[in-house]
Amino acid sequence: MTARRIGAGLLALALLGLAGCSSGGDGSDTEESEATSSAGPRRTGNPDPDEDKEDPTDPSGPSESSGPSGSADSPDPGTTRPASRRWRPRPGTRWQWQLDGRVDMSVDVPVYDIDGFENSAKTVAGLHARGRKVICYINAGAWEKFRPDQAAFPKELLGENNGWAGERWLDIRRLDVLRPLMATRIDMCRKKGFDAVEPDLTEGYRNTTGFPLTAAHQLAFNRMLAELAHDRGLAVGLKNDLDQIPELVGDFDFAVNEECAQFGECDRLTPFVKRDKAVFHVEYALTPDAFCRDAKRLGLSSMRKRLDLDSWRKPC
């Protein structure tokens, strides 16, 4: 399951009773109340930009001496940063995932994951000024009719609806066509100063897409995404796609997972932790007391979120 925005007819919303639960965090994390959630359409934040100050002791992972910042003067696309110099979040790094509403910058965590299209370089710079690393969310596996680049996708690449209004699976076999389209999106992330990319919908081969996709097609597409991000000096996360973790853990810098506890699959994410790479994990239906103990044991960065991914969170 992939959750990004509320869509009509999503039965999972019925599961989202917000039972109260105390945070099991390390004391440096803040537990937000439900009053912090945003209502209505998403809006980009407009904080005052400030100079990005790198902290060599940043608990989110190694810092680089150069690369993406709040400034537009980032390396040109195609400039490859050595793997040892890219940001790589460590296991247990606390995070916030907000794709709906104006970004709440008050959450005291070292990593934010926000929508790449709907947030400006000014927003990213504002988070950097607060000492945060920022991940750029983009949809890689499906076409979205509400994105400004929607007309650039040839109609023959558009498959079945993926369950979200205005979205259709992409024919990921067509790397020749998708590579420049995805490169442009990742260029956007770099130019806005993001530190990393979260490409969504990277397990289309396991779904009814309208195309005869295979595991081999998915591996090639996902590796292409990782290469495009790395070529631009950005870290990149593997979204879900548990079956292919053994093949892809070496290509990606961290993982993002939804509901591994709900489906009893969190152990399958341990290859990332064993390589000292963070696993950013959320549950929607389960309360923290049902998954936090195992999440901590496995080294996951876990929290409960609402399905619309607004600012509200219940961290472990």
TIBATI-571293 format. One record per atom (N, C-alpha, C, O): residue in three letters; y, x, z. Coordinates in pm, whole numbers, plus 50000, padded with zeros to 5 digits. Layout:
N
alaYXZ/...
***
This chain:
316
met498815008450000/met500005000050000/met501255008850000/met501285019150068/thr502245005049927/thr503515012249926/thr504615002449958/thr504754992249891/ala505405005250060/ala506474996250101/ala507805002850078/ala508045013850129/arg508694996550003/arg510005002049978/arg511104992050002/arg512114995350064/arg510934979749952/arg511914969349972/arg511164956350002/arg509984955149969/ile511824946950062/ile511204933850080/ile511074927149945/ile512014927249866/gly509924921349916/gly509714913949793/gly509204900049826/gly508574897849929/ala509484890749738/ala509054877049760/ala507544876149758/ala506884882549676/gly507004868349849/gly505574865749850/gly504744876549913/gly503534876749893/leu505344885749990/leu504554896450052/leu503934891050181/leu504634888450279/leu502624889450178/leu501944883850294/leu502024893050415/leu501914888650529/ala502214905850388/ala502244915350500/ala503384912750595/ala503324916950710/leu504424905850551/leu505544903250639/leu505134894750759/leu505744895550865/ala504104886750740/ala503664878350849/ala503084886450963/ala502964881551075/leu502714898950935/leu502114907351037/leu503124914751122/leu502774921051222/leu504394914051081/leu505374922951143/leu506034916551264/leu507264915251267/gly505274912651363/gly505834908651491/gly506274920951565/gly505504930451579/leu507484921151611/leu508034933351668/leu507814933451820/leu508754931651897/ala506584935651861/ala506284936552002/ala506934948952059/ala506894959551997/gly507534947852178/gly508204959352239/gly507214969852278/gly506084966952318/cys507654982452267/cys506794993552305/cys507665005352338/cys508625008052266/ser507355012552442/ser508125024352480/ser507755035852391/ser506625036952345/ser508725044552366/ser508485056452285/ser507685066452363/ser507875068152483/gly506765073252291/gly505995084052350/gly506505097252304/gly505745107052301/gly507825098152267/gly508375110252208/gly508545121252309/gly508155120052425/asp509145132352262/asp509245144152344/asp510545144552423/asp510865154752484/gly511295133752422/gly512525133152498/gly513745135852413/gly514845131452447/ser513575143152303/ser514705145752215/ser514855135152109/ser515855135052037/asp513865126152098/asp513915115252002/asp514555103252067/asp514355100852186/thr515305095751992/thr515915083652043/thr515165071651991/thr514755071351875/glu514965061652078/glu514285049452035/glu515335039052006/glu516095035152094/glu515375034551882/glu516385025151841/glu515975010951874/glu514805007451865/ser516935002751913/ser516644988851939/ser516684981151809/ser517164986251707/glu516184968851812/glu516164960851691/glu517584957651644/glu517774953951528/ala518554958951730/ala519924955751690/ala520474965551589/ala521484962751525/thr519824977151573/thr520314986851476/thr519894983851335/thr520354990451242/ser519034974051316/ser518574971251180/ser519684965051099/ser520564958351153/ser519634967350967/ser520674962150879/ser520194949750809/ser519014948650775/ala521094940450788/ala520754928250716/ala521474928350583/ala522544934250569/gly520874921650485/gly521514920750356/gly521104932250266/gly520204940050299/pro521774933350150/pro521394943450051/pro521684957450100/pro522514959550189/arg520994967150042/arg521234980950078/arg522594985450028/arg523044981349922/arg523244993950106/arg524514999950067/arg524455014750098/arg523785018750193/thr525145022650022/thr525175036950052/thr526195039650158/thr527215032850167/gly525935049750240/gly526865053550345/gly527985062050288/gly527835068250183/asn529105062450357/asn530255070250314/asn530825078350430/asn531995076650464/pro530035087250490/pro530545095550598/pro531475106250541/pro531455109050421/asp532285112150627/asp533105123250583/asp532215135150558/asp531455138950647/pro532265141350440/pro531405152850413/pro531835164650498/pro533005165950535/asp530895173250528/asp531175185250603/asp530305196250549/asp529335193550477/glu530625208350581/glu529845219450530/glu528475219450595/glu528355217450715/asp527435221750515/asp526065222350566/asp525875235050646/asp526115246050595/lys525445233750771/lys525235245250856/lys523745246850880/lys523125238550948/glu523145257250825/glu521715259750841/glu521435265550978/glu522175274151026/asp520395261051041/asp519975265951172/asp518645273051157/asp517645266651126/pro518605286351178/pro517345293451159/pro516275289551257/pro515105293051239/thr516645282151363/thr515655277551460/thr515295262951439/thr514685256851526/asp515685257351327/asp515435243351295/asp513965239951313/asp513115245851247/pro513635230251404/pro512235226851427/pro511575220051310/pro510355218651308/ser512365215651211/ser511765208651097/ser511045218051004/ser510265213550919/gly511275230951016/gly510575240350930/gly511475251750891/gly512645251950927/pro510925261350817/pro511695273050778/pro512925269350696/pro512875260450611/ser514035276250723/ser515255274250647/ser515365284750539/ser514775295550548/glu516135281350435/glu516355290850328/glu517775296050337/glu518655289350391/ser518005307850284/ser519345313650284/ser520195308250170/ser521405310150169/ser519565301550073/ser520305295649962/ser519555283549914/ser518395281449950/gly520225275249832/gly519545263649776/gly520335251149800/gly521545251849820/pro519655239349798/pro520355226649806/pro521205225549929/pro520775229350038/ser522405220549915/ser523305218150026/ser524145206149991/ser523915199649889/gly525125203050075/gly525985191850046/gly526905194649929/gly527535185349878/ser527005206949884/ser527875210349772/ser527205207649640/ser525975207849630/ala528015205149538/ala527455203249404/ala527115216549339/ala526525216849231/asp527495227649404/asp527265240849346/asp525865245749377/asp525695256749429/ser524855237749346/ser523465241449367/ser522955248749244/ser523615248449140/pro521785255349254/pro521255262349137/pro521055253049020/pro520805241149037/asp521175258448899/asp520945250448779/asp519505245848773/asp518625252748824/pro519225234248710/pro517845229948693/pro517035240848624/pro517505247448531/gly515835242648673/gly514985252848615/gly515005265748694/gly514195274648669/thr515945267048791/thr515975278748875/thr514875277548979/thr514935268849066/thr513905286248972/thr512755285249061/thr513005293049188/thr513315304949183/arg512875286549300/arg512955293249428/arg511545297149470/arg510635288949460/pro511325309549516/pro509985313449560/pro509465303949667/pro510235298849748/ala508145301649665/ala507555292249759/ala507885295749903/ala508045286849986/ser507995308649933/ser508265312750070/ser509685309350113/ser509995309950233/arg510565305850019/arg511955303050050/arg512305288250041/arg513415284350076/arg511395280049997/arg511635265649998/arg511445260250139/arg510675265750218/trp512155249450168/trp511965242850297/trp510555237050304/trp510075231050208/arg509895238950417/arg508585232850438/arg508505227650580/arg508425235550674/pro508535214450598/pro508485208750733/pro507135211250800/pro506085210750735/arg507175213850929/arg505965216951004/arg505345204251064/arg506035194251080/pro504065204651097/pro503425193151162/pro504155189351290/pro504595197851367/gly504275176251311/gly504935171051431/gly506435169451419/gly507075164551512/thr507015173351306/thr508465171951286/thr508865157251291/thr508295148951219/arg509835154051374/arg510305140151385/arg511135136451262/arg511805144851204/trp511075123651225/trp511755119551102/trp512225105151108/trp511795097351193/gln513115101951015/gln513565088350993/gln513395085050847/gln513705093150760/trp512885073050819/trp512665068250683/trp513455055550667/trp513085045250724/gln514535055950591/gln515365044150571/gln515695042450424/gln516415050650365/leu515175031850364/leu515425028850225/leu516225016050207/leu516525012150094/asp516575009450316/asp517304996750309/asp518524997350400/asp518425001450515/gly519654993450347/gly520874993050426/gly521625006350427/gly521105016550383/arg522835005850477/arg523635017950490/arg522935027550587/arg522475023350693/val522855040150550/val522115049850630/val522735051250769/val523925053950783/asp521905049450870/asp522325051151009/asp522145065851044/asp521025070451063/met523245073151054/met523185087551079/met523045091151226/met523015102951261/ser522955081151312/ser522915083851455/ser521505086851506/ser521345090851622/val520495085051424/val519125087451468/val518925102451489/val519125110351397/asp518535106351608/asp518485120451645/asp517135126651608/asp516285129051694/val516965129051479/val515755135351427/val516165145751323/val517225144351262/pro515345156051300/pro515735166651208/pro515535163451060/pro516025170950976/val514815152451026/val514535149450886/val514825134750856/val514415125850930/tyr515535132350748/tyr515785118850696/tyr515155117850558/tyr515215127250479/asp514565106350528/asp514035103250395/asp514775090750348/asp514605079950406/ile515605092050242/ile516465081150197/ile516395079750045/ile515935088849976/asp516865068449995/asp516795065549852/asp517725074849773/asp518915076049804/gly517155081449670/gly517925090949592/gly518995084649506/gly520075090349491/phe518735072949449/phe519705066249363/phe520825060049445/phe521995060749405/glu520505053949556/glu521455045649627/glu522295053049730/glu523115047049799/asn522085066049741/asn522885074049834/asn523575085349759/asn523025091149665/ser524775088349800/ser525625097949732/ser525475111949789/ser524875114049895/ala526035121649716/ala526085135349767/ala526865135749897/ala526585144149984/lys527835127049913/lys528615126450036/lys527745122550155/lys527895128050264/thr526835113150134/thr525905109150240/thr524985120750277/thr524765123550395/val524455127450176/val523575138850202/val524325149750277/val523795155650371/ala525565152550235/ala526375162650303/ala526645158750448/ala526645167350536/gly526865145750471/gly527085141150608/gly525885143450697/gly526025147150814/leu524685141350642/leu523465144150718/leu523275159050740/leu522875163350849/his523555167050638/his523475181550654/his524415186450764/his524065195250842/ala525605180650768/ala526575184650870/ala526065181851011/ala526515188251106/arg525155172451023/arg524545169351152/arg523245177151175/arg522525174551272/gly522965186651087/gly521795195151104/gly520505189251053/gly519425193651093/arg520585179150964/arg519385172450914/arg518955178250779/arg519795182350699/lys517655178550755/lys517125180350621/lys516985166450560/lys516745156750632/val517135165450428/val517165152250365/val516215151850245/val516285160150155/ile515325141850247/ile514335139750141/ile514825128750048/ile515345118450093/cys514655130949919/cys515115121749814/cys513955112849769/cys513025117449703/tyr514025100049804/tyr513015090549759/tyr513285086449615/tyr514395082249581/ile512265087549529/ile512325082049393/ile510995075349362/ile509965079049418/asn511035065549276/asn509805059349228/asn509345067049105/asn510065067449005/ala508175073049111/ala507675080948998/ala506625073648917/ala506485076148797/gly505875064748979/gly504745058648912/gly504995044948852/gly504115039348787/ala506185039548874/ala506495026148820/ala507915025648769/ala508815032448819/trp508105017448668/trp509425014648612/trp510095004148699/trp509434994848747/glu511405005448720/glu512174996048800/glu513354991048716/glu514184998948671/lys513434978148696/lys514464972748607/lys515864973748666/lys516844972048593/phe515974976348796/phe517284976748862/phe517844990848872/phe518924992648928/arg517155000948819/arg517665014548823/arg518565017348703/arg518365011448596/pro519555025948717/pro520495028348607/pro519855034948485/pro520425034348376/asp518695041248500/asp518035047748386/asp516915039348327/asp516095044448251/gln516855026448361/gln515715018148321/gln515555017248169/gln514435016048119/ala516665017848094/ala516585016647949/ala516005029047882/ala515645028547764/ala515895039947954/ala515375052347896/ala513855052447886/ala513285061147820/phe513175042847950/phe511715042547951/phe511215034047834/phe511525022147828/pro510465039847740/pro509945032147626/pro509065020547672/pro508315021747769/lys509165009347603/lys508424997447644/lys506924999547644/lys506214993447724/glu506425008347555/glu504985010347549/glu504435017447673/glu503225018047693/leu505335023047757/leu504905029647880/leu504815019947997/leu504355023748105/leu505255007447977/leu505324997848087/leu504074989348092/leu503714982747995/gly503414989448207/gly502164982148223/gly502314969648307/gly503314962448295/glu501324967048391/glu501294955048474/glu502334955948586/glu502764966948624/asn502724944448639/asn503564943948757/asn502784949848874/asn501574947548887/asn503464957348958/asn502764964149069/asn502834956649200/asn502474962049305/gly503304944149196/gly503384936249318/gly504794935249374/gly505034927549467/trp505724942849317/trp507114942449360/trp507954936749245/trp507734940049129/ala508904928349280/ala509754922049178/ala510484932549096/ala511094941749150/gly510424930948963/gly511164939748874/gly510534953348854/gly511214962548807/glu509254954948887/glu508604968048872/glu507314966748790/glu506604956748800/arg507034976948711/arg505804977348632/arg505244991548633/arg505995001348626/trp503934992448642/trp503285005448641/trp503615013048513/trp503825007048407/leu503655026148524/leu503895034748408/leu502585040748357/leu501645042848433/asp502555043248228/asp501395049948168/asp501555064948192/asp502165072048112/ile500985069648302/ile501175083548343/ile500405093448255/ile500515105548273/arg499625088348159/arg498975097448064/arg499995103947972/arg499745114747918/arg501155097447955/arg502165102247861/arg503105112247929/arg504285109547948/leu502565123647964/leu503375133948028/leu504495138847938/leu505555142747985/asp504255138547806/asp505275143247713/asp506555134947722/asp507655140247705/val506405122047749/val507565113147760/val508095112847903/val509305112647925/leu507195112848000/leu507605111248139/leu508205124048199/leu509035123248289/arg507795135548150/arg508315147948207/arg509845148548203/arg510455150948307/pro510495146548087/pro511965147248088/pro512615136148169/pro513685138248228/leu511995124448174/leu512545113448254/leu512495116748403/leu513465114448475/met511355122048449/met511225125748590/met512075138048622/met512615139248732/ala512205147148525/ala513055158948546/ala514495154648570/ala515185160348655/thr514955144648496/thr516325139848513/thr516515133848651/thr517555135848714/arg515535126448698/arg515645120548832/arg515665131448940/arg516445130649035/ile514815141348925/ile514775152049025/ile516025160749016/ile516495165949117/asp516575162248894/asp517875168948880/asp518935161448962/asp519785167749026/met518885148248959/met519825140249038/met519705143649186/met520715145249255/cys518465144749234/cys518245148149375/cys518845161749407/cys519515163449509/arg518605171349320/arg519125184749343/arg520645184949343/arg521275191149429/lys521245178149245/lys522705178249234/lys523375171649354/lys524495175249390/lys522695161949414/lys523255155449533/lys523035163649660/lys523545160149766/gly522265174349649/gly522085183249763/gly520865180749847/gly520745186449956/phe519935172449801/phe518725169849878/phe517905182649894/phe517995191849813/asp517095182949999/asp516215194250027/asp514805192349970/asp514085202049951/ala514425180049945/ala513055177049905/ala513015163849830/ala513995156449827/val511855160949771/val511645148749695/val510395141649746/val509385148049776/glu510485128449757/glu509315120049785/glu509065111149663/glu509665100449653/pro508195115349570/pro507885106649456/pro506885095749500/pro505825098749555/asp507235083449475/asp506395072149518/asp505425067949408/asp505585071549292/leu504425060249448/leu503425054549359/leu502695065349279/leu502705065349156/thr502085074349351/thr501365085449290/thr499855083749302/thr499115093549310/glu499405071349304/glu497965068449300/glu497695056249213/glu496885047649248/gly498375055549100/gly498215044249010/gly496815042648957/gly496375031548927/tyr496085053748945/tyr494745053048888/tyr493795044548971/tyr492745040348921/arg494145041849095/arg493305033449182/arg493745018849179/arg493225010649255/asn494685015549092/asn495235002049085/asn495054996148945/asn494685003248851/thr495324983248932/thr495274976548803/thr496624978248736/thr497564970748764/thr496714988048649/thr498004991748590/thr498204986548448/thr499324986048398/gly497104982548382/gly497174979048240/gly496814990748151/gly496814989448028/phe496505002248211/phe496135014248136/phe494835019848192/phe494565018348311/pro494015026348109/pro492735031948157/pro492945045548225/pro492485055848175/leu493635045348337/leu493955057848406/leu492735063248482/leu491925055548535/thr492625076248485/thr491525082848556/thr492105091948664/thr493305094448669/ala491205096948749/ala491635106548851/ala492245118948789/ala493195124648843/ala491705123048675/ala492245134948607/ala493675132448559/ala494515141348569/his493955120448508/his495315117248468/his496265117948587/his497385122948577/gln495795112748701/gln496645112548820/gln496915126748870/gln498045129948907/leu495905135148872/leu496095148948915/leu497125156048827/leu498005163148877/ala497015154048696/ala497955160548605/ala499385155548627/ala500325163448626/phe499535142548646/phe500865136748668/phe501455141648800/phe502625145548805/asn500655141448907/asn501165145549037/asn501535160349038/asn502535164249098/arg500725168448973/arg501045182748966/arg502305185248883/arg503075194448911/met502515176948781/met503745178148704/met504945175448794/met505945182648787/leu504865165048878/leu505965161748968/leu506235173249064/leu507395176849089/ala505175179049119/ala505345190249212/ala506005202149142/ala506875208749198/glu505585204749019/glu506155215948944/glu507645213648916/glu508445222848929/leu507995201348877/leu509385198348848/leu510265200248972/leu511375205548963/ala509765196049087/ala510535197749210/ala510665212549246/ala511765217249278/his509565219749241/his509595233849277/his510465242049182/his511145251349225/asp510455238549054/asp511295245548958/asp512775243848989/asp513605251848944/arg513115233649065/arg514505231049102/arg514785235049246/arg515825231449302/gly513875242349306/gly514085247249442/gly513885237049551/gly514305239349664/leu513245225749519/leu513055214949615/leu511625214449665/leu510685216949589/ala511455211249792/ala510135208049844/ala509725194449789/ala510565186849741/val508425191349797/val507945178649744/val506785173649829/val505955181449874/gly506755160449850/gly505715154349933/gly504735146149851/gly505115139749753/leu503485146449891/leu502455138049830/leu502425124749901/leu502205124150022/lys502645113849827/lys502695100549885/lys501315093949877/lys500785091749768/asn500745090949994/asn499435084650002/asn498405092849921/asn498245104649949/asp497715086949823/asp496745093949737/asp495755102249819/asp495555114049791/leu495155095949918/leu494255103150010/leu493065109449939/leu492625120349976/asp492535102649837/asp491335107649771/asp491545121349706/asp490605129049692/gln492785124249668/gln493045136649595/gln493715147549679/gln494145157749627/ile493785145249810/ile494375155349897/ile493675168849885/ile494355179049878/pro492345169449883/pro491705182749871/pro492155190449748/pro492285202749754/glu492395183449637/glu492825190249515/glu494325193249513/glu494755202549446/leu495125185449587/leu496575186249574/leu497295192449694/leu498495195149685/val496605194949802/val497285200049922/val497975213249895/val498995216349958/gly497465221149804/gly498095233849771/gly499325232549684/gly500135241749676/asp499475220949618/asp500605218749527/asp501805212549596/asp502925213449546/phe501585206149712/phe502635198649779/phe502985205049913/phe502155211849974/asp504215202749958/asp504745209250078/asp504595200750204/asp504685205950315/phe504375187950188/phe504165178750300/phe503545166050244/phe503435164450122/ala503155157050332/ala502585144150289/ala503395132750352/ala503965134250459/val503425121450282/val503995109150335/val502905098550325/val502335096350218/asn502625092050437/asn501515082450438/asn501915069350504/asn502665069150602/glu501415058450448/glu501585045150505/glu500235039750550/glu499295038950471/glu500145036150676/glu499065028050732/glu497695034850734/glu496675028050721/cys497665047950750/cys496335054350761/cys495605049750887/cys494375049150886/ala496335046550994/ala495675041651116/ala495135027551096/ala494045024351142/gln495895019251027/gln495465005550999/gln494115005450928/gln493284996650952/phe493895015250841/phe492665015650762/phe491705026550805/phe490735029450735/gly491955032850921/gly491045042650975/gly490885055050889/gly489775060250874/glu492005059850830/glu491915070850734/glu492745083150772/glu492855092350692/cys493315083450891/cys494245094250924/cys493595108050925/cys494255118050897/asp492295108750956/asp491605121750955/asp491675128350817/asp491575140550806/arg491825120450714/arg491825125950578/arg493095133650546/arg493185140350444/leu494085132650634/leu495345139850613/leu495355153650679/leu496325161050665/thr494295156950751/thr494285169650825/thr494385182150737/thr494855192350787/pro493975181950608/pro494195194150529/pro495645198650525/pro495915210650518/phe496595189250528/phe497995193250532/phe498335199950664/phe498985210450666/val497915194050774/val498225199550906/val497595213450922/val498215222450978/lys496385215050872/lys495715228050883/lys496455238850806/lys496325250650836/arg497235234850705/arg498045244450630/arg499475245150682/arg500365250350615/asp499695239850803/asp500995240050868/asp502035232250788/asp503195236350780/lys501615221150729/lys502505212350653/lys502565198750721/lys501545193350763/ala503765193250731/ala503965180550801/ala503305168950728/ala503175168850606/val502875159150807/val502445146150756/val503355135650817/val503265132750936/phe504235129850736/phe505155119450780/phe504445105850762/phe504085102050651/his504255098850873/his503345087350875/his504025075350939/his504715076651040/val503815063450878/val504295050950936/val503185040650939/val502255040750858/glu503305031751036/glu502495019651043/glu503445007851046/glu504565008851098/tyr503004996650989/tyr503824984550985/tyr503314973751081/tyr504094967851154/ala502024971251081/ala501464960351161/ala501044964851301/ala501144957151396/leu500584977151314/leu500104982051443/leu501264985951534/leu502294990851487/thr501084983851664/thr502074988451761/thr501765003051797/thr500625007351785/pro502785010651840/pro502565024751869/pro501425027751965/pro500755037951951/asp501185018852063/asp500095021752157/asp498735021052088/asp497735025552146/ala498675015651968/ala497405014651895/ala497135026751807/ala496005028751763/phe498175035051780/phe497935046351689/phe498535059651734/phe498155070151680/cys499445059551830/cys500155071951864/cys499255082651925/cys499445094451897/arg498295078752007/arg497445088952069/arg496685096851963/arg496655109151967/asp496075089751868/asp495355096751762/asp496315104451671/asp495985115451626/ala497475098751646/ala498445105551560/ala498875118851620/ala498965128951550/lys499125118951750/lys499505131351816/lys498355141451815/lys498575153351796/arg497155136451836/arg495985145251834/arg495835152151699/arg495455163751691/leu496145144751592/leu495995150051457/leu497225158051410/leu497175164351304/gly498295157651487/gly499495165051448/gly500385157751349/gly501175164051279/leu500275144351343/leu501085136551250/leu502455133451309/leu502625133051431/ser503425131351222/ser504765127051261/ser504825112051239/ser505105107451128/ser504575104351344/ser504275090151328/ser505305081151394/ser505925084751494/met505465069351336/met506325059051392/met505955045651332/met505275044851230/arg506415035151399/arg506285021951342/arg507585018151273/arg508665020951324/lys507485011851157/lys508645007151082/lys508414992751039/lys507284987951032/arg509524985951010/arg509424973050944/arg509204975350795/arg509544985950742/leu508614965450730/leu508224967150590/leu509424969350498/leu509274975550392/asp510594964450535/asp511754966550448/asp512364980350465/asp513284983950391/leu511874988150561/leu512335001950582/leu513855002650601/leu514545010450536/asp514334994350694/asp515724995650736/asp515795006350844/asp514875014550854/ser516855006650924/ser517025017651019/ser516145016551143/ser515955026451215/trp515605004651170/trp514815002851291/trp513545011351290/trp512915012951186/arg513185016851406/arg511995025251417/arg511495025151560/arg512265023351654/lys510185027051576/lys509545029051706/lys508715041851695/lys507565041151650/pro509245053151732/pro508515065751715/pro507455067751822/pro507515061851930/cys506495076251789/cys505495080251888/cys506125090351984/cys505455095052076/
***
